[in-house]
Amino acid sequence: MVRTTGTRFTEDTFEGLEAILNELVREHESLDGLATEHRAAIASLDAGRLKAAVTSTGDTLQRIARLEDQRALLLKLEPPAGGQPIKGQPTVAEVAELMDPPRRARVLDLAARLRELLESIRKRHRAIKRASQTLSSHMEGLAHQIAAELSGTGTYSRAGRVETGGTPIATGMDVRS
């Protein structure tokens, strides 16, 4: 049930909500594509491509935050004069109940599409996290291998790491192969 005490949603509210939902879907589609690009940049070890994906993702997230602020402001319920403050705000589905059938269908379709996109983005970001962790572990292993090759002592600490000692030893390693 819509909690409209003291506030009457108008046709402008409905139009505004539909427009914001359209923009949110568009931005989340962009974010979904950027997640794919981010993972591809990690897989190809392309630092420039990775930086561009991360920057674009940040910009998109800022636009989404602004749209969410607009949505919250649009649906803010004001209490009646002298009344108690209203906690929370109505859901999109609750507001859609008040709309004419064609707009209600469009708004509910947009809300469903947005939920699908959010789930897709969550899955992609879990994959990005796993890929990043794998790459980080691989790089750490390489660093340990290099340290072992350059270690003059060849001894290991209690943690299982090569103990380099206090005095560096001049040595070299061919990293081209």
Backbone as CSV, one residue per row, in Angstrom:
resi,resn,N_x,N_y,N_z,CA_x,CA_y,CA_z,C_x,C_y,C_z
1,MET,0.846,-1.178,0.000,0.000,0.000,0.000,0.893,1.242,0.000
2,VAL,0.558,2.209,-0.806,1.355,3.428,-0.927,1.094,4.323,0.263
3,ARG,2.181,4.795,0.866,2.081,5.668,2.027,2.122,7.122,1.535
4,THR,0.976,7.652,1.188,0.942,8.981,0.574,0.422,10.054,1.522
5,THR,0.406,9.783,2.791,-0.083,10.758,3.759,0.631,12.088,3.564
6,GLY,-0.135,13.118,3.266,0.437,14.453,3.161,1.098,14.734,1.822
7,THR,1.190,13.759,0.961,1.807,13.968,-0.340,0.914,13.358,-1.395
8,ARG,0.759,14.085,-2.462,-0.029,13.580,-3.571,0.902,13.485,-4.762
9,PHE,1.073,12.259,-5.268,1.914,12.092,-6.445,1.151,12.637,-7.643
10,THR,1.870,13.357,-8.476,1.258,13.976,-9.643,1.752,13.296,-10.913
11,GLU,1.173,13.694,-12.018,1.616,13.182,-13.315,3.086,13.530,-13.546
12,ASP,3.515,14.698,-13.063,4.928,15.073,-13.175,5.824,14.096,-12.407
13,THR,5.348,13.655,-11.246,6.108,12.672,-10.462,6.253,11.386,-11.253
14,PHE,5.163,10.936,-11.854,5.187,9.695,-12.618,6.117,9.812,-13.829
15,GLU,6.025,10.940,-14.549,6.898,11.161,-15.706,8.361,11.208,-15.270
16,GLY,8.614,11.906,-14.162,9.981,12.015,-13.651,10.543,10.665,-13.250
17,LEU,9.727,9.854,-12.587,10.185,8.525,-12.165,10.499,7.656,-13.381
18,GLU,9.643,7.703,-14.382,9.888,6.910,-15.589,11.175,7.369,-16.286
19,ALA,11.383,8.673,-16.362,12.596,9.201,-17.001,13.852,8.792,-16.227
20,ILE,13.789,8.874,-14.908,14.944,8.488,-14.081,15.233,6.997,-14.236
21,LEU,14.189,6.178,-14.250,14.390,4.737,-14.428,15.011,4.434,-15.793
22,ASN,14.576,5.149,-16.830,15.194,4.980,-18.155,16.686,5.287,-18.100
23,GLU,17.042,6.387,-17.448,18.452,6.767,-17.323,19.233,5.749,-16.489
24,LEU,18.626,5.271,-15.406,19.292,4.267,-14.578,19.563,2.988,-15.368
25,VAL,18.604,2.564,-16.172,18.813,1.379,-17.007,19.959,1.627,-17.980
26,ARG,19.965,2.790,-18.625,21.022,3.116,-19.594,22.402,3.119,-18.922
27,GLU,22.505,3.734,-17.747,23.789,3.789,-17.036,24.228,2.405,-16.555
28,HIS,23.284,1.588,-16.112,23.646,0.239,-15.667,24.033,-0.651,-16.848
29,GLU,23.429,-0.437,-18.010,23.868,-1.163,-19.207,25.316,-0.789,-19.525
30,SER,25.620,0.488,-19.394,26.995,0.948,-19.608,27.933,0.310,-18.587
31,LEU,27.514,0.284,-17.330,28.325,-0.309,-16.262,28.549,-1.804,-16.516
32,ASP,27.551,-2.483,-17.012,27.680,-3.904,-17.337,28.730,-4.097,-18.432
33,GLY,28.690,-3.255,-19.455,29.694,-3.327,-20.516,31.085,-3.000,-20.017
34,LEU,31.176,-2.035,-19.108,32.482,-1.666,-18.547,33.062,-2.797,-17.695
35,ALA,32.211,-3.549,-17.041,32.693,-4.689,-16.252,33.322,-5.724,-17.181
36,THR,32.707,-5.934,-18.330,33.268,-6.861,-19.319,34.619,-6.338,-19.813
37,GLU,34.693,-5.048,-20.091,35.937,-4.426,-20.552,37.023,-4.517,-19.479
38,HIS,36.647,-4.292,-18.235,37.574,-4.356,-17.106,38.211,-5.749,-17.035
39,ARG,37.387,-6.776,-17.113,37.893,-8.151,-17.038,38.797,-8.464,-18.227
40,ALA,38.420,-7.985,-19.412,39.241,-8.223,-20.604,40.594,-7.514,-20.466
41,ALA,40.601,-6.331,-19.873,41.854,-5.600,-19.669,42.768,-6.355,-18.708
42,ILE,42.196,-6.943,-17.683,42.998,-7.749,-16.745,43.547,-8.977,-17.470
43,ALA,42.691,-9.636,-18.234,43.114,-10.852,-18.935,44.234,-10.571,-19.931
44,SER,44.188,-9.384,-20.546,45.223,-9.056,-21.539,46.410,-8.310,-20.930
45,LEU,46.357,-8.085,-19.624,47.418,-7.354,-18.915,47.705,-6.004,-19.557
46,ASP,46.641,-5.312,-19.966,46.761,-4.013,-20.629,46.467,-2.914,-19.610
47,ALA,47.524,-2.312,-19.078,47.376,-1.311,-18.017,46.603,-0.084,-18.489
48,GLY,46.837,0.371,-19.711,46.126,1.533,-20.235,44.640,1.273,-20.375
49,ARG,44.315,0.108,-20.895,42.912,-0.291,-21.053,42.253,-0.457,-19.691
50,LEU,42.987,-0.994,-18.737,42.470,-1.168,-17.386,42.183,0.181,-16.738
51,LYS,43.121,1.116,-16.886,42.932,2.446,-16.310,41.707,3.134,-16.920
52,ALA,41.539,3.015,-18.233,40.376,3.617,-18.901,39.076,3.001,-18.396
53,ALA,39.063,1.674,-18.221,37.857,0.998,-17.731,37.519,1.435,-16.312
54,VAL,38.536,1.540,-15.469,38.309,1.940,-14.071,37.818,3.392,-14.011
55,THR,38.417,4.266,-14.809,38.003,5.678,-14.833,36.562,5.804,-15.317
56,SER,36.237,5.119,-16.401,34.877,5.163,-16.936,33.869,4.588,-15.950
57,THR,34.270,3.538,-15.247,33.387,2.947,-14.240,33.107,3.950,-13.127
58,GLY,34.136,4.651,-12.671,33.943,5.673,-11.632,33.005,6.770,-12.087
59,ASP,33.169,7.227,-13.321,32.281,8.267,-13.861,30.839,7.778,-13.925
60,THR,30.657,6.547,-14.369,29.310,5.971,-14.472,28.677,5.827,-13.092
61,LEU,29.458,5.392,-12.123,28.930,5.249,-10.760,28.515,6.598,-10.175
62,GLN,29.234,7.649,-10.502,28.854,8.986,-10.033,27.527,9.411,-10.660
63,ARG,27.345,9.138,-11.953,26.075,9.483,-12.595,24.925,8.675,-11.988
64,ILE,25.168,7.407,-11.691,24.136,6.570,-11.070,23.773,7.123,-9.688
65,ALA,24.766,7.533,-8.925,24.502,8.099,-7.593,23.631,9.353,-7.694
66,ARG,23.936,10.205,-8.667,23.111,11.431,-8.855,21.671,11.067,-9.226
67,LEU,21.511,10.075,-10.090,20.167,9.643,-10.466,19.420,9.053,-9.271
68,GLU,20.115,8.290,-8.447,19.479,7.731,-7.252,19.057,8.844,-6.291
69,ASP,19.888,9.876,-6.170,19.511,11.027,-5.334,18.255,11.706,-5.889
70,GLN,18.187,11.867,-7.204,17.012,12.477,-7.833,15.770,11.628,-7.596
71,ARG,15.933,10.309,-7.727,14.800,9.400,-7.506,14.301,9.511,-6.073
72,ALA,15.233,9.516,-5.122,14.851,9.608,-3.709,14.137,10.929,-3.425
73,LEU,14.636,12.009,-4.002,14.018,13.324,-3.798,12.626,13.361,-4.426
74,LEU,12.496,12.783,-5.604,11.215,12.775,-6.306,10.145,12.028,-5.511
75,LEU,10.549,10.942,-4.856,9.583,10.109,-4.134,9.506,10.416,-2.641
76,LYS,10.172,11.484,-2.215,10.169,11.825,-0.794,8.748,12.181,-0.361
77,LEU,8.353,11.577,0.729,7.018,11.825,1.271,7.099,12.846,2.395
78,GLU,6.286,13.848,2.303,6.241,14.878,3.334,5.075,14.583,4.275
79,PRO,5.292,14.730,5.576,4.195,14.487,6.514,3.167,15.614,6.419
80,PRO,1.942,15.340,6.848,0.943,16.418,6.887,1.379,17.472,7.900
81,ALA,0.836,18.664,7.787,1.199,19.752,8.697,1.045,19.283,10.137
82,GLY,2.145,19.398,10.903,2.134,18.995,12.302,2.199,17.495,12.521
83,GLY,2.312,16.726,11.470,2.328,15.264,11.594,3.711,14.718,11.878
84,GLN,3.763,13.447,12.172,5.017,12.753,12.432,5.785,12.567,11.122
85,PRO,7.115,12.632,11.181,7.903,12.381,9.971,7.631,10.973,9.435
86,ILE,7.635,10.851,8.117,7.405,9.566,7.472,8.759,8.897,7.260
87,LYS,8.874,7.668,7.728,10.125,6.934,7.577,10.083,6.116,6.301
88,GLY,11.227,6.073,5.629,11.313,5.314,4.388,10.636,6.050,3.250
89,GLN,10.542,5.380,2.154,9.857,5.946,1.012,9.203,4.814,0.250
90,PRO,8.224,5.142,-0.582,7.536,4.075,-1.309,8.463,3.425,-2.329
91,THR,8.188,2.183,-2.622,8.955,1.477,-3.654,8.421,1.893,-5.018
92,VAL,9.175,1.570,-6.037,8.730,1.855,-7.406,7.428,1.111,-7.667
93,ALA,7.323,-0.123,-7.215,6.105,-0.905,-7.426,4.901,-0.258,-6.743
94,GLU,5.118,0.297,-5.548,4.016,0.961,-4.846,3.556,2.207,-5.600
95,VAL,4.482,2.975,-6.118,4.116,4.175,-6.874,3.471,3.769,-8.198
96,ALA,3.969,2.706,-8.805,3.413,2.252,-10.081,1.937,1.874,-9.954
97,GLU,1.533,1.426,-8.761,0.119,1.081,-8.538,-0.801,2.270,-8.803
98,LEU,-0.290,3.476,-8.650,-1.088,4.683,-8.823,-1.109,5.192,-10.262
99,MET,-0.330,4.584,-11.133,-0.187,5.051,-12.515,-1.241,4.428,-13.416
100,ASP,-1.437,5.080,-14.563,-2.335,4.505,-15.564,-1.692,3.211,-16.089
101,PRO,-2.488,2.260,-16.556,-1.957,0.944,-16.944,-0.788,0.961,-17.939
102,PRO,-0.811,1.766,-18.999,0.338,1.723,-19.916,1.644,2.186,-19.249
103,ARG,1.580,3.268,-18.488,2.789,3.749,-17.807,3.214,2.761,-16.735
104,ARG,2.269,2.209,-15.989,2.590,1.216,-14.960,3.384,0.059,-15.573
105,ALA,2.928,-0.426,-16.722,3.617,-1.540,-17.378,5.038,-1.134,-17.773
106,ARG,5.210,0.067,-18.319,6.548,0.533,-18.716,7.467,0.650,-17.507
107,VAL,6.955,1.247,-16.436,7.763,1.459,-15.235,8.136,0.123,-14.589
108,LEU,7.208,-0.800,-14.510,7.510,-2.111,-13.935,8.493,-2.885,-14.814
109,ASP,8.388,-2.730,-16.138,9.368,-3.357,-17.036,10.759,-2.763,-16.826
110,LEU,10.831,-1.433,-16.667,12.123,-0.792,-16.413,12.719,-1.278,-15.090
111,ALA,11.878,-1.387,-14.071,12.359,-1.849,-12.762,12.871,-3.291,-12.864
112,ALA,12.176,-4.135,-13.619,12.613,-5.527,-13.793,13.939,-5.566,-14.566
113,ARG,14.072,-4.751,-15.606,15.318,-4.706,-16.375,16.476,-4.247,-15.493
114,LEU,16.215,-3.274,-14.648,17.243,-2.770,-13.734,17.695,-3.872,-12.773
115,ARG,16.765,-4.647,-12.248,17.132,-5.765,-11.367,17.991,-6.793,-12.111
116,GLU,17.633,-7.091,-13.371,18.430,-8.039,-14.175,19.852,-7.514,-14.372
117,LEU,19.965,-6.230,-14.682,21.283,-5.634,-14.893,22.113,-5.676,-13.614
118,LEU,21.494,-5.371,-12.486,22.223,-5.399,-11.219,22.763,-6.794,-10.926
119,GLU,21.986,-7.817,-11.217,22.460,-9.189,-10.990,23.613,-9.522,-11.934
120,SER,23.496,-9.124,-13.173,24.569,-9.361,-14.143,25.858,-8.650,-13.721
121,ILE,25.726,-7.425,-13.267,26.888,-6.648,-12.823,27.525,-7.305,-11.602
122,ARG,26.722,-7.768,-10.669,27.265,-8.462,-9.488,28.092,-9.676,-9.904
123,LYS,27.580,-10.457,-10.838,28.296,-11.646,-11.307,29.608,-11.258,-11.977
124,ARG,29.568,-10.253,-12.812,30.788,-9.817,-13.512,31.826,-9.289,-12.522
125,HIS,31.371,-8.566,-11.515,32.318,-8.023,-10.541,32.926,-9.114,-9.670
126,ARG,32.181,-10.176,-9.406,32.772,-11.315,-8.695,33.873,-11.942,-9.550
127,ALA,33.627,-12.045,-10.855,34.649,-12.604,-11.761,35.865,-11.686,-11.830
128,ILE,35.642,-10.381,-11.849,36.758,-9.421,-11.869,37.572,-9.554,-10.588
129,LYS,36.906,-9.697,-9.471,37.608,-9.848,-8.197,38.478,-11.099,-8.215
130,ARG,37.929,-12.219,-8.701,38.710,-13.454,-8.777,39.901,-13.296,-9.710
131,ALA,39.685,-12.653,-10.866,40.782,-12.451,-11.822,41.857,-11.556,-11.225
132,SER,41.453,-10.527,-10.515,42.420,-9.623,-9.878,43.220,-10.347,-8.805
133,GLN,42.554,-11.166,-8.018,43.252,-11.914,-6.976,44.228,-12.919,-7.582
134,THR,43.815,-13.563,-8.672,44.697,-14.521,-9.345,45.927,-13.810,-9.898
135,LEU,45.705,-12.668,-10.538,46.831,-11.907,-11.085,47.755,-11.440,-9.969
136,SER,47.196,-10.975,-8.880,48.001,-10.510,-7.756,48.841,-11.657,-7.180
137,SER,48.237,-12.817,-7.024,48.976,-13.978,-6.504,50.093,-14.376,-7.458
138,HIS,49.804,-14.333,-8.739,50.818,-14.672,-9.737,51.991,-13.697,-9.662
139,MET,51.704,-12.404,-9.574,52.758,-11.390,-9.502,53.575,-11.554,-8.216
140,GLU,52.912,-11.886,-7.129,53.629,-12.107,-5.871,54.562,-13.312,-5.997
141,GLY,54.087,-14.378,-6.655,54.929,-15.551,-6.880,56.146,-15.219,-7.728
142,LEU,55.944,-14.395,-8.759,57.074,-13.973,-9.587,58.091,-13.179,-8.773
143,ALA,57.593,-12.294,-7.938,58.492,-11.492,-7.102,59.310,-12.396,-6.177
144,HIS,58.685,-13.432,-5.624,59.414,-14.361,-4.745,60.446,-15.162,-5.530
145,GLN,60.089,-15.550,-6.752,61.051,-16.280,-7.579,62.262,-15.405,-7.907
146,ILE,62.015,-14.159,-8.219,63.110,-13.237,-8.518,63.975,-13.038,-7.276
147,ALA,63.320,-12.862,-6.119,64.069,-12.693,-4.873,64.930,-13.923,-4.589
148,ALA,64.386,-15.103,-4.866,65.150,-16.338,-4.626,66.357,-16.409,-5.546
149,GLU,66.177,-16.009,-6.805,67.292,-16.031,-7.754,68.375,-15.035,-7.375
150,LEU,67.953,-13.892,-6.865,68.910,-12.840,-6.527,69.492,-12.992,-5.128
151,SER,68.928,-13.884,-4.333,69.414,-14.074,-2.975,70.767,-14.769,-3.008
152,GLY,71.698,-14.174,-2.319,73.016,-14.786,-2.248,73.059,-15.929,-1.257
153,THR,72.140,-15.950,-0.302,72.199,-16.975,0.739,71.434,-18.224,0.362
154,GLY,70.297,-18.043,-0.301,69.478,-19.190,-0.673,68.813,-19.838,0.520
155,THR,68.764,-19.164,1.667,68.135,-19.733,2.851,66.712,-19.201,2.987
156,TYR,65.925,-19.918,3.761,64.523,-19.555,3.923,64.236,-19.156,5.360
157,SER,63.298,-18.236,5.517,62.871,-17.818,6.856,61.818,-18.802,7.370
158,ARG,61.344,-18.596,8.594,60.296,-19.454,9.156,59.003,-19.362,8.356
159,ALA,58.787,-18.212,7.707,57.572,-18.022,6.912,57.671,-18.706,5.548
160,GLY,58.813,-19.325,5.242,58.967,-20.005,3.968,59.411,-19.088,2.851
161,ARG,59.836,-17.905,3.185,60.319,-16.939,2.208,61.841,-16.978,2.177
162,VAL,62.372,-16.583,1.048,63.820,-16.529,0.939,64.335,-15.425,1.844
163,GLU,65.276,-15.757,2.677,65.897,-14.797,3.597,67.056,-14.138,2.859
164,THR,66.943,-12.832,2.648,67.965,-12.146,1.871,69.114,-11.658,2.723
165,GLY,68.942,-11.634,4.011,70.033,-11.189,4.880,70.150,-9.676,4.864
166,GLY,71.142,-9.201,5.574,71.295,-7.765,5.707,72.209,-7.148,4.668
167,THR,73.089,-7.921,4.062,74.040,-7.367,3.116,73.665,-7.787,1.702
168,PRO,73.351,-6.810,0.837,73.007,-7.179,-0.533,74.231,-7.711,-1.279
169,ILE,73.989,-8.664,-2.129,75.054,-9.246,-2.928,74.806,-8.848,-4.382
170,ALA,75.829,-8.347,-5.067,75.688,-7.949,-6.458,75.488,-9.198,-7.309
171,THR,74.384,-9.217,-8.059,74.090,-10.342,-8.915,73.179,-9.867,-10.047
172,GLY,72.907,-10.684,-10.981,72.046,-10.301,-12.099,71.232,-11.488,-12.564
173,MET,70.149,-11.199,-13.337,69.293,-12.243,-13.839,68.743,-11.788,-15.176
174,ASP,68.700,-12.678,-16.150,68.140,-12.362,-17.466,66.621,-12.557,-17.386
175,VAL,65.851,-11.462,-17.494,64.395,-11.538,-17.386,63.738,-11.528,-18.768
176,ARG,64.527,-11.629,-19.803,63.952,-11.599,-21.157,63.375,-12.938,-21.570
177,SER,63.775,-13.998,-20.962,63.298,-15.305,-21.406,62.265,-15.893,-20.500
